Amino acid sequence: MDYKMTKNLIHLNQDNFDKEIVKSTTPVIVDFWAQWCAPCRMMGPVFEELSSGYVGKLKFAKLNTEEEPVLASKFNIMGIPSLLILKGGKEVDRIVGFVPKQVLKQKIDSTLATI
């Protein structure tokens, strides 16, 4: 039950993390996930669907916690899926667990209004 990634999603790793997150002038929402995690696989299509509505306002990125455990631990990821909204590499909001599309959209919109 894998899904296709669109060009709106950035796949994060050690090599591109600083460029895409820390040095980004645009806020970023990062989906910390793993292939074996059923709620993560449910969240993936919702996350991808929302990404097209925020072009230029919010970057959408995914980080596989199995492939990048050091980056996951840097943000104290204890449960997945965890969605972190970051500005300048600093966490401004966090959503843990699966949330429906409308709930995630409201959370994103309210967070963007404050940063």
Buried (B, 14 or more C-beta within 10 A) or exposed (E): EEEEEEEBBBEBEEEEBEEBBEEBEEBBBBBBBBEEBEBBBBBBEBBBBBBEEBEEEBBBBBBBBEBBEEBBEEBEBEEBBBBBBBBEBEEBBBBBEBBEEEEBBEBBEEBBEEE
